[in-house]
Amino acid sequence: MMEQKMKEEEERKRTKEIEERMSLEETKEQVMKMGEKLQGLQEEKHQLFLQLKKVLHEEEKRRRKEQSDITTLTSASYQSSLTMHTGQHLLNIQGSPVSHNRPGALMSERSKQLFPTPVIPVSRNWVALCMCNVSSNH
């Protein structure tokens, strides 16, 4: 009876070892399959990333082209507006009710617009120094 129990126990141990070996092999096989699957997914991710990068680049090019077109149209519109405005302004300079046919007065005003009086920057220390000199002289 003891011998039979020992034999049964040894048989269970062998069966358990065989099952463990099989499960270890199965686990290794599953790990290898998952590794392959992971590698495939990483490659797919890489391809999708490259595709996204390409689409974003094309979108940026399209946006820049649209912006350039808008700038060109705005510039052309501004040029035509400027030409019209300048043409009207020239009529005013040549003689209008405002100038009373006195081009000299108008030209004087125009020269003030074109060549404003220069402003010379002065530091606070210089102003303070001048104020001291003025007050000490009086």
PAVO-436908 format. One record per atom (N, C-alpha, C): residue in one letter; residue number from 1; atom name; x, y, z. Coordinates in Angstrom, 2 decimals. Example, Ala and Ser with C-alpha at 12.3 -4.5 7.8 and 13.67 -1.06 7.14 Angstrom:
<pts>
{pt A; 1; N; {13.19; -5.69; 7.80}}
{pt A; 1; CA; {12.30; -4.50; 7.80}}
{pt A; 1; C; {13.20; -3.30; 7.80}}
{pt S; 2; N; {12.85; -2.25; 7.08}}
{pt S; 2; CA; {13.67; -1.06; 7.14}}
{pt S; 2; C; {12.90; 0.03; 7.87}}
</pts>
This chain:
<pts>
{pt M; 1; N; {0.80; -1.16; 0.00}}
{pt M; 1; CA; {0.00; 0.00; 0.00}}
{pt M; 1; C; {0.87; 1.26; 0.00}}
{pt M; 2; N; {1.83; 1.28; 0.76}}
{pt M; 2; CA; {2.78; 2.39; 0.78}}
{pt M; 2; C; {3.47; 2.52; -0.55}}
{pt E; 3; N; {3.85; 1.36; -1.04}}
{pt E; 3; CA; {4.55; 1.37; -2.33}}
{pt E; 3; C; {3.63; 1.90; -3.42}}
{pt Q; 4; N; {2.43; 1.52; -3.37}}
{pt Q; 4; CA; {1.47; 1.97; -4.36}}
{pt Q; 4; C; {1.26; 3.49; -4.27}}
{pt K; 5; N; {1.18; 4.01; -3.06}}
{pt K; 5; CA; {1.03; 5.45; -2.86}}
{pt K; 5; C; {2.25; 6.18; -3.40}}
{pt M; 6; N; {3.43; 5.61; -3.18}}
{pt M; 6; CA; {4.66; 6.22; -3.65}}
{pt M; 6; C; {4.69; 6.24; -5.18}}
{pt K; 7; N; {4.28; 5.15; -5.75}}
{pt K; 7; CA; {4.25; 5.06; -7.21}}
{pt K; 7; C; {3.25; 6.09; -7.78}}
{pt E; 8; N; {2.11; 6.19; -7.19}}
{pt E; 8; CA; {1.09; 7.14; -7.65}}
{pt E; 8; C; {1.62; 8.58; -7.53}}
{pt E; 9; N; {2.29; 8.83; -6.42}}
{pt E; 9; CA; {2.84; 10.17; -6.21}}
{pt E; 9; C; {3.92; 10.49; -7.24}}
{pt E; 10; N; {4.78; 9.50; -7.50}}
{pt E; 10; CA; {5.83; 9.68; -8.52}}
{pt E; 10; C; {5.20; 9.92; -9.89}}
{pt E; 11; N; {4.14; 9.19; -10.16}}
{pt E; 11; CA; {3.43; 9.35; -11.44}}
{pt E; 11; C; {2.83; 10.75; -11.56}}
{pt R; 12; N; {2.27; 11.24; -10.49}}
{pt R; 12; CA; {1.70; 12.60; -10.48}}
{pt R; 12; C; {2.80; 13.65; -10.71}}
{pt K; 13; N; {3.96; 13.41; -10.06}}
{pt K; 13; CA; {5.08; 14.34; -10.23}}
{pt K; 13; C; {5.53; 14.38; -11.68}}
{pt R; 14; N; {5.65; 13.22; -12.29}}
{pt R; 14; CA; {6.07; 13.15; -13.70}}
{pt R; 14; C; {5.05; 13.84; -14.59}}
{pt T; 15; N; {3.80; 13.58; -14.35}}
{pt T; 15; CA; {2.74; 14.21; -15.15}}
{pt T; 15; C; {2.79; 15.73; -14.97}}
{pt K; 16; N; {3.00; 16.15; -13.76}}
{pt K; 16; CA; {3.06; 17.59; -13.47}}
{pt K; 16; C; {4.26; 18.23; -14.17}}
{pt E; 17; N; {5.41; 17.54; -14.14}}
{pt E; 17; CA; {6.61; 18.05; -14.81}}
{pt E; 17; C; {6.39; 18.16; -16.32}}
{pt I; 18; N; {5.74; 17.11; -16.88}}
{pt I; 18; CA; {5.45; 17.11; -18.32}}
{pt I; 18; C; {4.53; 18.28; -18.65}}
{pt E; 19; N; {3.50; 18.49; -17.83}}
{pt E; 19; CA; {2.57; 19.60; -18.05}}
{pt E; 19; C; {3.29; 20.95; -17.94}}
{pt E; 20; N; {4.17; 21.05; -16.95}}
{pt E; 20; CA; {4.92; 22.30; -16.77}}
{pt E; 20; C; {5.83; 22.56; -17.96}}
{pt R; 21; N; {6.50; 21.48; -18.44}}
{pt R; 21; CA; {7.35; 21.64; -19.63}}
{pt R; 21; C; {6.53; 22.08; -20.83}}
{pt M; 22; N; {5.39; 21.45; -20.98}}
{pt M; 22; CA; {4.52; 21.81; -22.10}}
{pt M; 22; C; {4.05; 23.25; -21.95}}
{pt S; 23; N; {3.67; 23.62; -20.77}}
{pt S; 23; CA; {3.17; 24.97; -20.58}}
{pt S; 23; C; {4.32; 25.97; -20.75}}
{pt L; 24; N; {5.55; 25.62; -20.35}}
{pt L; 24; CA; {6.70; 26.49; -20.56}}
{pt L; 24; C; {6.96; 26.67; -22.06}}
{pt E; 25; N; {6.89; 25.58; -22.80}}
{pt E; 25; CA; {7.09; 25.66; -24.25}}
{pt E; 25; C; {5.98; 26.48; -24.90}}
{pt E; 26; N; {4.75; 26.24; -24.44}}
{pt E; 26; CA; {3.63; 27.00; -24.97}}
{pt E; 26; C; {3.80; 28.49; -24.67}}
{pt T; 27; N; {4.26; 28.79; -23.44}}
{pt T; 27; CA; {4.47; 30.19; -23.05}}
{pt T; 27; C; {5.54; 30.83; -23.93}}
{pt K; 28; N; {6.63; 30.11; -24.15}}
{pt K; 28; CA; {7.71; 30.63; -25.02}}
{pt K; 28; C; {7.17; 30.89; -26.43}}
{pt E; 29; N; {6.36; 29.95; -26.90}}
{pt E; 29; CA; {5.79; 30.10; -28.24}}
{pt E; 29; C; {4.85; 31.32; -28.29}}
{pt Q; 30; N; {4.05; 31.50; -27.25}}
{pt Q; 30; CA; {3.16; 32.66; -27.19}}
{pt Q; 30; C; {3.95; 33.96; -27.14}}
{pt V; 31; N; {5.05; 33.95; -26.37}}
{pt V; 31; CA; {5.89; 35.14; -26.28}}
{pt V; 31; C; {6.48; 35.47; -27.66}}
{pt M; 32; N; {6.94; 34.45; -28.37}}
{pt M; 32; CA; {7.50; 34.68; -29.71}}
{pt M; 32; C; {6.43; 35.23; -30.66}}
{pt K; 33; N; {5.22; 34.66; -30.61}}
{pt K; 33; CA; {4.14; 35.14; -31.47}}
{pt K; 33; C; {3.78; 36.59; -31.14}}
{pt M; 34; N; {3.71; 36.89; -29.85}}
{pt M; 34; CA; {3.40; 38.27; -29.45}}
{pt M; 34; C; {4.52; 39.23; -29.86}}
{pt G; 35; N; {5.76; 38.79; -29.79}}
{pt G; 35; CA; {6.89; 39.61; -30.24}}
{pt G; 35; C; {6.78; 39.93; -31.72}}
{pt E; 36; N; {6.42; 38.91; -32.51}}
{pt E; 36; CA; {6.23; 39.12; -33.95}}
{pt E; 36; C; {5.08; 40.09; -34.20}}
{pt K; 37; N; {4.01; 39.90; -33.46}}
{pt K; 37; CA; {2.85; 40.78; -33.61}}
{pt K; 37; C; {3.22; 42.22; -33.22}}
{pt L; 38; N; {3.98; 42.36; -32.14}}
{pt L; 38; CA; {4.44; 43.68; -31.70}}
{pt L; 38; C; {5.29; 44.34; -32.79}}
{pt Q; 39; N; {6.18; 43.58; -33.37}}
{pt Q; 39; CA; {7.04; 44.12; -34.43}}
{pt Q; 39; C; {6.19; 44.58; -35.63}}
{pt G; 40; N; {5.19; 43.78; -35.98}}
{pt G; 40; CA; {4.29; 44.16; -37.08}}
{pt G; 40; C; {3.52; 45.43; -36.76}}
{pt L; 41; N; {3.04; 45.55; -35.53}}
{pt L; 41; CA; {2.30; 46.75; -35.12}}
{pt L; 41; C; {3.22; 47.99; -35.09}}
{pt Q; 42; N; {4.47; 47.79; -34.67}}
{pt Q; 42; CA; {5.41; 48.91; -34.67}}
{pt Q; 42; C; {5.69; 49.38; -36.10}}
{pt E; 43; N; {5.81; 48.46; -37.02}}
{pt E; 43; CA; {6.03; 48.81; -38.42}}
{pt E; 43; C; {4.81; 49.55; -38.97}}
{pt E; 44; N; {3.62; 49.07; -38.63}}
{pt E; 44; CA; {2.40; 49.74; -39.07}}
{pt E; 44; C; {2.32; 51.15; -38.50}}
{pt K; 45; N; {2.68; 51.29; -37.21}}
{pt K; 45; CA; {2.69; 52.60; -36.58}}
{pt K; 45; C; {3.66; 53.54; -37.31}}
{pt H; 46; N; {4.83; 53.01; -37.64}}
{pt H; 46; CA; {5.83; 53.81; -38.35}}
{pt H; 46; C; {5.28; 54.29; -39.70}}
{pt Q; 47; N; {4.64; 53.39; -40.44}}
{pt Q; 47; CA; {4.08; 53.75; -41.74}}
{pt Q; 47; C; {2.98; 54.80; -41.59}}
{pt L; 48; N; {2.13; 54.63; -40.58}}
{pt L; 48; CA; {1.06; 55.61; -40.35}}
{pt L; 48; C; {1.63; 56.97; -39.95}}
{pt F; 49; N; {2.70; 56.96; -39.17}}
{pt F; 49; CA; {3.35; 58.21; -38.78}}
{pt F; 49; C; {3.92; 58.93; -40.01}}
{pt L; 50; N; {4.58; 58.17; -40.89}}
{pt L; 50; CA; {5.12; 58.77; -42.11}}
{pt L; 50; C; {3.99; 59.34; -42.97}}
{pt Q; 51; N; {2.89; 58.63; -43.05}}
{pt Q; 51; CA; {1.74; 59.10; -43.82}}
{pt Q; 51; C; {1.18; 60.38; -43.20}}
{pt L; 52; N; {1.05; 60.43; -41.89}}
{pt L; 52; CA; {0.57; 61.62; -41.20}}
{pt L; 52; C; {1.50; 62.81; -41.46}}
{pt K; 53; N; {2.78; 62.56; -41.37}}
{pt K; 53; CA; {3.77; 63.61; -41.60}}
{pt K; 53; C; {3.64; 64.17; -43.02}}
{pt K; 54; N; {3.44; 63.29; -43.98}}
{pt K; 54; CA; {3.28; 63.71; -45.37}}
{pt K; 54; C; {2.02; 64.56; -45.55}}
{pt V; 55; N; {0.92; 64.11; -44.94}}
{pt V; 55; CA; {-0.35; 64.85; -45.04}}
{pt V; 55; C; {-0.21; 66.23; -44.39}}
{pt L; 56; N; {0.42; 66.29; -43.23}}
{pt L; 56; CA; {0.61; 67.58; -42.55}}
{pt L; 56; C; {1.48; 68.51; -43.38}}
{pt H; 57; N; {2.51; 67.97; -44.01}}
{pt H; 57; CA; {3.38; 68.79; -44.86}}
{pt H; 57; C; {2.60; 69.34; -46.06}}
{pt E; 58; N; {1.80; 68.49; -46.69}}
{pt E; 58; CA; {0.99; 68.95; -47.82}}
{pt E; 58; C; {-0.02; 70.00; -47.38}}
{pt E; 59; N; {-0.61; 69.81; -46.21}}
{pt E; 59; CA; {-1.57; 70.78; -45.66}}
{pt E; 59; C; {-0.88; 72.12; -45.41}}
{pt E; 60; N; {0.33; 72.08; -44.87}}
{pt E; 60; CA; {1.10; 73.31; -44.61}}
{pt E; 60; C; {1.42; 74.02; -45.93}}
{pt K; 61; N; {1.81; 73.25; -46.95}}
{pt K; 61; CA; {2.10; 73.85; -48.26}}
{pt K; 61; C; {0.85; 74.51; -48.84}}
{pt R; 62; N; {-0.30; 73.84; -48.72}}
{pt R; 62; CA; {-1.55; 74.37; -49.23}}
{pt R; 62; C; {-1.92; 75.66; -48.48}}
{pt R; 63; N; {-1.76; 75.65; -47.16}}
{pt R; 63; CA; {-2.08; 76.82; -46.35}}
{pt R; 63; C; {-1.17; 78.00; -46.71}}
{pt R; 64; N; {0.11; 77.73; -46.91}}
{pt R; 64; CA; {1.04; 78.80; -47.29}}
{pt R; 64; C; {0.69; 79.36; -48.67}}
{pt K; 65; N; {0.30; 78.47; -49.59}}
{pt K; 65; CA; {-0.07; 78.92; -50.93}}
{pt K; 65; C; {-1.31; 79.80; -50.85}}
{pt E; 66; N; {-2.31; 79.38; -50.07}}
{pt E; 66; CA; {-3.51; 80.19; -49.90}}
{pt E; 66; C; {-3.16; 81.55; -49.29}}
{pt Q; 67; N; {-2.29; 81.53; -48.28}}
{pt Q; 67; CA; {-1.88; 82.79; -47.63}}
{pt Q; 67; C; {-1.16; 83.68; -48.64}}
{pt S; 68; N; {-0.32; 83.07; -49.46}}
{pt S; 68; CA; {0.40; 83.82; -50.49}}
{pt S; 68; C; {-0.57; 84.41; -51.50}}
{pt D; 69; N; {-1.58; 83.62; -51.89}}
{pt D; 69; CA; {-2.58; 84.11; -52.84}}
{pt D; 69; C; {-3.36; 85.28; -52.24}}
{pt I; 70; N; {-3.73; 85.15; -50.98}}
{pt I; 70; CA; {-4.47; 86.22; -50.30}}
{pt I; 70; C; {-3.60; 87.47; -50.23}}
{pt T; 71; N; {-2.33; 87.30; -49.89}}
{pt T; 71; CA; {-1.41; 88.44; -49.81}}
{pt T; 71; C; {-1.26; 89.09; -51.17}}
{pt T; 72; N; {-1.16; 88.29; -52.21}}
{pt T; 72; CA; {-1.03; 88.83; -53.57}}
{pt T; 72; C; {-2.28; 89.60; -53.95}}
{pt L; 73; N; {-3.45; 89.03; -53.67}}
{pt L; 73; CA; {-4.70; 89.71; -54.00}}
{pt L; 73; C; {-4.84; 91.00; -53.21}}
{pt T; 74; N; {-4.52; 90.95; -51.93}}
{pt T; 74; CA; {-4.60; 92.14; -51.07}}
{pt T; 74; C; {-3.64; 93.21; -51.57}}
{pt S; 75; N; {-2.44; 92.79; -51.94}}
{pt S; 75; CA; {-1.44; 93.73; -52.44}}
{pt S; 75; C; {-1.91; 94.38; -53.74}}
{pt A; 76; N; {-2.47; 93.58; -54.64}}
{pt A; 76; CA; {-2.97; 94.12; -55.90}}
{pt A; 76; C; {-4.12; 95.09; -55.64}}
{pt S; 77; N; {-5.01; 94.73; -54.73}}
{pt S; 77; CA; {-6.13; 95.61; -54.39}}
{pt S; 77; C; {-5.60; 96.90; -53.77}}
{pt Y; 78; N; {-4.61; 96.80; -52.91}}
{pt Y; 78; CA; {-4.02; 97.98; -52.25}}
{pt Y; 78; C; {-3.37; 98.88; -53.30}}
{pt Q; 79; N; {-2.66; 98.27; -54.28}}
{pt Q; 79; CA; {-2.00; 99.05; -55.31}}
{pt Q; 79; C; {-3.01; 99.83; -56.14}}
{pt S; 80; N; {-4.12; 99.19; -56.52}}
{pt S; 80; CA; {-5.12; 99.90; -57.32}}
{pt S; 80; C; {-5.78; 101.00; -56.48}}
{pt S; 81; N; {-6.02; 100.73; -55.20}}
{pt S; 81; CA; {-6.59; 101.73; -54.31}}
{pt S; 81; C; {-5.63; 102.89; -54.14}}
{pt L; 82; N; {-4.34; 102.58; -54.00}}
{pt L; 82; CA; {-3.32; 103.61; -53.81}}
{pt L; 82; C; {-3.22; 104.48; -55.05}}
{pt T; 83; N; {-3.28; 103.88; -56.23}}
{pt T; 83; CA; {-3.22; 104.63; -57.47}}
{pt T; 83; C; {-4.41; 105.58; -57.57}}
{pt M; 84; N; {-5.60; 105.09; -57.23}}
{pt M; 84; CA; {-6.79; 105.93; -57.29}}
{pt M; 84; C; {-6.66; 107.07; -56.28}}
{pt H; 85; N; {-6.22; 106.75; -55.07}}
{pt H; 85; CA; {-6.10; 107.77; -54.03}}
{pt H; 85; C; {-5.05; 108.80; -54.42}}
{pt T; 86; N; {-3.93; 108.36; -54.93}}
{pt T; 86; CA; {-2.86; 109.27; -55.34}}
{pt T; 86; C; {-3.35; 110.16; -56.47}}
{pt G; 87; N; {-4.11; 109.60; -57.40}}
{pt G; 87; CA; {-4.64; 110.40; -58.50}}
{pt G; 87; C; {-5.53; 111.52; -58.00}}
{pt Q; 88; N; {-6.39; 111.23; -57.05}}
{pt Q; 88; CA; {-7.26; 112.25; -56.49}}
{pt Q; 88; C; {-6.46; 113.29; -55.74}}
{pt H; 89; N; {-5.42; 112.86; -55.05}}
{pt H; 89; CA; {-4.59; 113.78; -54.28}}
{pt H; 89; C; {-3.85; 114.74; -55.21}}
{pt L; 90; N; {-3.39; 114.23; -56.33}}
{pt L; 90; CA; {-2.70; 115.09; -57.29}}
{pt L; 90; C; {-3.64; 116.18; -57.81}}
{pt L; 91; N; {-4.90; 115.84; -57.98}}
{pt L; 91; CA; {-5.85; 116.86; -58.43}}
{pt L; 91; C; {-5.96; 117.96; -57.39}}
{pt N; 92; N; {-5.94; 117.61; -56.12}}
{pt N; 92; CA; {-6.03; 118.61; -55.06}}
{pt N; 92; C; {-4.80; 119.52; -55.05}}
{pt I; 93; N; {-3.64; 118.99; -55.32}}
{pt I; 93; CA; {-2.42; 119.80; -55.30}}
{pt I; 93; C; {-2.43; 120.81; -56.45}}
{pt Q; 94; N; {-2.94; 120.40; -57.62}}
{pt Q; 94; CA; {-2.90; 121.28; -58.79}}
{pt Q; 94; C; {-3.81; 122.48; -58.64}}
{pt G; 95; N; {-4.76; 122.43; -57.82}}
{pt G; 95; CA; {-5.63; 123.58; -57.62}}
{pt G; 95; C; {-7.02; 123.16; -57.26}}
{pt S; 96; N; {-7.49; 123.59; -56.12}}
{pt S; 96; CA; {-8.83; 123.23; -55.69}}
{pt S; 96; C; {-9.37; 124.37; -54.85}}
{pt P; 97; N; {-10.65; 124.33; -54.53}}
{pt P; 97; CA; {-11.23; 125.41; -53.72}}
{pt P; 97; C; {-10.53; 125.58; -52.37}}
{pt V; 98; N; {-9.94; 124.53; -51.85}}
{pt V; 98; CA; {-9.28; 124.61; -50.54}}
{pt V; 98; C; {-8.05; 125.49; -50.63}}
{pt S; 99; N; {-7.27; 125.37; -51.71}}
{pt S; 99; CA; {-6.03; 126.13; -51.79}}
{pt S; 99; C; {-6.25; 127.53; -52.35}}
{pt H; 100; N; {-7.43; 127.83; -52.86}}
{pt H; 100; CA; {-7.76; 129.12; -53.47}}
{pt H; 100; C; {-6.75; 129.49; -54.55}}
{pt N; 101; N; {-6.38; 128.43; -55.29}}
{pt N; 101; CA; {-5.43; 128.60; -56.39}}
{pt N; 101; C; {-4.10; 129.22; -55.93}}
{pt R; 102; N; {-3.70; 128.94; -54.71}}
{pt R; 102; CA; {-2.40; 129.40; -54.21}}
{pt R; 102; C; {-1.53; 128.17; -53.99}}
{pt P; 103; N; {-0.82; 127.74; -55.01}}
{pt P; 103; CA; {-0.02; 126.53; -54.86}}
{pt P; 103; C; {1.09; 126.70; -53.82}}
{pt G; 104; N; {1.56; 127.90; -53.56}}
{pt G; 104; CA; {2.64; 128.11; -52.60}}
{pt G; 104; C; {2.22; 127.70; -51.20}}
{pt A; 105; N; {1.04; 128.10; -50.78}}
{pt A; 105; CA; {0.55; 127.77; -49.44}}
{pt A; 105; C; {0.33; 126.27; -49.33}}
{pt L; 106; N; {-0.22; 125.68; -50.39}}
{pt L; 106; CA; {-0.46; 124.25; -50.38}}
{pt L; 106; C; {0.85; 123.49; -50.35}}
{pt M; 107; N; {1.81; 123.95; -51.12}}
{pt M; 107; CA; {3.10; 123.27; -51.16}}
{pt M; 107; C; {3.80; 123.39; -49.81}}
{pt S; 108; N; {3.61; 124.51; -49.14}}
{pt S; 108; CA; {4.22; 124.68; -47.82}}
{pt S; 108; C; {3.63; 123.66; -46.85}}
{pt E; 109; N; {2.31; 123.48; -46.89}}
{pt E; 109; CA; {1.66; 122.49; -46.03}}
{pt E; 109; C; {2.12; 121.09; -46.39}}
{pt R; 110; N; {2.23; 120.86; -47.70}}
{pt R; 110; CA; {2.66; 119.53; -48.17}}
{pt R; 110; C; {4.09; 119.25; -47.73}}
{pt S; 111; N; {4.94; 120.25; -47.77}}
{pt S; 111; CA; {6.33; 120.02; -47.36}}
{pt S; 111; C; {6.39; 119.72; -45.86}}
{pt K; 112; N; {5.49; 120.30; -45.07}}
{pt K; 112; CA; {5.45; 119.99; -43.65}}
{pt K; 112; C; {5.04; 118.53; -43.42}}
{pt Q; 113; N; {4.14; 118.04; -44.30}}
{pt Q; 113; CA; {3.73; 116.65; -44.19}}
{pt Q; 113; C; {4.86; 115.71; -44.60}}
{pt L; 114; N; {5.54; 116.08; -45.67}}
{pt L; 114; CA; {6.60; 115.22; -46.17}}
{pt L; 114; C; {7.85; 115.30; -45.31}}
{pt F; 115; N; {8.18; 116.49; -44.81}}
{pt F; 115; CA; {9.40; 116.68; -44.03}}
{pt F; 115; C; {9.05; 117.28; -42.68}}
{pt P; 116; N; {8.55; 116.46; -41.75}}
{pt P; 116; CA; {8.17; 117.01; -40.45}}
{pt P; 116; C; {9.40; 117.49; -39.69}}
{pt T; 117; N; {9.17; 118.37; -38.75}}
{pt T; 117; CA; {10.24; 118.90; -37.94}}
{pt T; 117; C; {10.86; 117.77; -37.14}}
{pt P; 118; N; {12.18; 117.62; -37.24}}
{pt P; 118; CA; {12.81; 116.50; -36.52}}
{pt P; 118; C; {12.75; 116.73; -35.01}}
{pt V; 119; N; {12.59; 115.64; -34.29}}
{pt V; 119; CA; {12.57; 115.68; -32.84}}
{pt V; 119; C; {13.88; 115.09; -32.36}}
{pt I; 120; N; {14.61; 115.86; -31.59}}
{pt I; 120; CA; {15.90; 115.39; -31.09}}
{pt I; 120; C; {15.67; 114.84; -29.69}}
{pt P; 121; N; {16.00; 113.57; -29.48}}
{pt P; 121; CA; {15.78; 113.00; -28.17}}
{pt P; 121; C; {16.74; 113.60; -27.14}}
{pt V; 122; N; {16.22; 113.91; -25.97}}
{pt V; 122; CA; {17.02; 114.52; -24.91}}
{pt V; 122; C; {16.86; 113.68; -23.66}}
{pt S; 123; N; {17.96; 113.40; -23.00}}
{pt S; 123; CA; {17.87; 112.61; -21.78}}
{pt S; 123; C; {17.40; 113.47; -20.62}}
{pt R; 124; N; {16.91; 112.85; -19.58}}
{pt R; 124; CA; {16.43; 113.57; -18.40}}
{pt R; 124; C; {17.57; 114.30; -17.70}}
{pt N; 125; N; {18.74; 113.70; -17.70}}
{pt N; 125; CA; {19.89; 114.33; -17.06}}
{pt N; 125; C; {20.23; 115.65; -17.74}}
{pt W; 126; N; {20.14; 115.68; -19.06}}
{pt W; 126; CA; {20.45; 116.89; -19.81}}
{pt W; 126; C; {19.45; 117.99; -19.48}}
{pt V; 127; N; {18.16; 117.61; -19.39}}
{pt V; 127; CA; {17.12; 118.58; -19.07}}
{pt V; 127; C; {17.36; 119.13; -17.66}}
{pt A; 128; N; {17.68; 118.27; -16.73}}
{pt A; 128; CA; {17.93; 118.71; -15.36}}
{pt A; 128; C; {19.13; 119.64; -15.30}}
{pt L; 129; N; {20.16; 119.33; -16.05}}
{pt L; 129; CA; {21.36; 120.17; -16.09}}
{pt L; 129; C; {21.02; 121.54; -16.65}}
{pt C; 130; N; {20.26; 121.59; -17.71}}
{pt C; 130; CA; {19.86; 122.87; -18.31}}
{pt C; 130; C; {19.01; 123.68; -17.34}}
{pt M; 131; N; {18.12; 123.03; -16.63}}
{pt M; 131; CA; {17.26; 123.73; -15.67}}
{pt M; 131; C; {18.09; 124.34; -14.54}}
{pt C; 132; N; {19.12; 123.62; -14.14}}
{pt C; 132; CA; {20.00; 124.15; -13.08}}
{pt C; 132; C; {20.74; 125.38; -13.58}}
{pt N; 133; N; {21.22; 125.34; -14.81}}
{pt N; 133; CA; {21.95; 126.47; -15.37}}
{pt N; 133; C; {21.04; 127.68; -15.52}}
{pt V; 134; N; {19.80; 127.46; -15.93}}
{pt V; 134; CA; {18.85; 128.56; -16.11}}
{pt V; 134; C; {18.55; 129.20; -14.77}}
{pt S; 135; N; {18.31; 128.39; -13.75}}
{pt S; 135; CA; {17.95; 128.94; -12.44}}
{pt S; 135; C; {19.16; 129.61; -11.78}}
{pt S; 136; N; {20.37; 129.15; -12.03}}
{pt S; 136; CA; {21.55; 129.77; -11.42}}
{pt S; 136; C; {21.91; 131.08; -12.11}}
{pt N; 137; N; {21.55; 131.25; -13.38}}
{pt N; 137; CA; {21.84; 132.49; -14.12}}
{pt N; 137; C; {20.88; 133.59; -13.72}}
{pt H; 138; N; {19.73; 133.29; -13.22}}
{pt H; 138; CA; {18.73; 134.32; -12.89}}
{pt H; 138; C; {18.76; 134.68; -11.50}}
</pts>
